[in-house]
């Protein structure tokens, strides 16, 4: 395909970054665009696996303390997220999903879990919700290092790690490029940082990521392709 056709399809505004990063070489720009799609596909797959793993670990922990319908119960009167306005964002998301499932006559705990977005799980580790939920969610990380005066591996640390992964997920979901640095140049450092955080949290959850992601994890290869342009 000619670059002019490529640009017309994806728009000049969208493709300009790629052309600029490739010093005006239109053939390389189209190749970089395609490699970015490959990297986005791989990363989104891994983040999806991570998100479901995290969700299920949280669910198992919360069930052991708050019962099988803990997520629904958390936003009902008397629930741990019901009264505190600082948890209102999460409460509204859960409430909207719960009410929708009830209207359709489809409610089950597993369906409500599946309706949640990554941000709901992330915010369970912010200071407010971590306290409201009982201060025990760090139990899902049995391999987490012990905190020291120099390195705090607490709920705030986990929140920040999840925030990085969440932002990467959202960039991909909104079709934003993940192969650039600042200023605009070909750079996959942020992808590698996000990938490293995921692998570390998998290990902390006592999940064998290498086995789980067998045949799916091509991040290093695609990053090398991108940096080789």
VENQUIRA-V237732 format. One record per helix or strand. SS is the DSSP state (2 for helix, 1 for strand). FROM is the first residue (numbers start at 1). TO is the last residue. If there is no record, write none. Layout:
# VENQUIRA-V237732
ss | from | to
SS | FROM | TO
SS | FROM | TO
This chain:
# VENQUIRA-V237732
ss | from | to
2 | 3 | 10
2 | 12 | 21
2 | 26 | 66
2 | 70 | 74
2 | 85 | 103
2 | 109 | 115
2 | 118 | 123
2 | 127 | 132
2 | 137 | 140
2 | 155 | 173
1 | 180 | 181
1 | 185 | 186
2 | 189 | 204
2 | 209 | 212
2 | 219 | 227
